Amino acid sequence: MAAFAQAALAAALTLAASGAPALAQGRYDGSWAIAITTARGSCDPLYRYYVDVEGQTVRLRTLTGATAQSAAGLVRPDGRINVTLGQADDAVSVKGRLGTGSGAGTWSAPARGCTGRWSATRRG
């Protein structure tokens, strides 16, 4: 289940930039607290994570507070999210929007029969 939690997190936080003429430059900068809740299915009921956004880049934070070196995703200029991540047989689909201080949306993992919502709050 840990692998799914990471996939769900990555999906919720991967703020796709595909199709955008220009990427956000600092509008979403800072630390974000993310809550991922399961509304239906046998996935864990709640996951909590933190990410750092710098410019267009989103990076996960470890349990010790260190920021991951590799990017988890990109931020579109308007904050819209419509992403599919993971393996084809266990994909996680994420939709929603990140604003300047908060964000929210939905996620689904059809192969696991799970759906839910995610919310983000800017911390700094």
Summary of the structure (lengths in Angstrom):
residues: 124
radius of gyration: 13.4
end to end distance: 30.2
largest distance: 38.9
contacts: 381
relative contact order: 0.28
helix: 15%
strand: 47%
